[in-house]
Amino acid sequence: MSQAGVISDEPSPPVNRDWSEEAKGILKAEMKRRNLTYGNLMQLLADEGVQETEVNLRNKVSRGNFSAAFFLQCLSVMKCTNIQLFAEKPIQTYRFQLKRGPKPKQ
């Protein structure tokens, strides 16, 4: 947006990303934030009726080869309510509006 007095810096998300790597990174980061092991995640999933072995979980996550449903199940059992996408360059908008005060008296 380019108007007089307004500056906007709106980076767009990268186009050529390895989305499997992104999903894997998000799951691993959320596990780390909560100090969860694959064994802990296995138990949390089992409590919700999802049967996975610890080895299977580790392999699935390390490959980044899982469904959106599995991704959401993991985030849900970890009680994750927010995730940050594009962490390398968060999308930020800066807006500056020039305000003119009263004309100085002469």
Secondary structure, DSSP 8 states (H G I E B T S, - for coil): --BTTB--------SS--HHHHHHHHHHHHHHHTT--HHHHHHHHHHTT----HHHHHHHHHHT---HHHHHHHHHHTT-----SSTTS-----------------
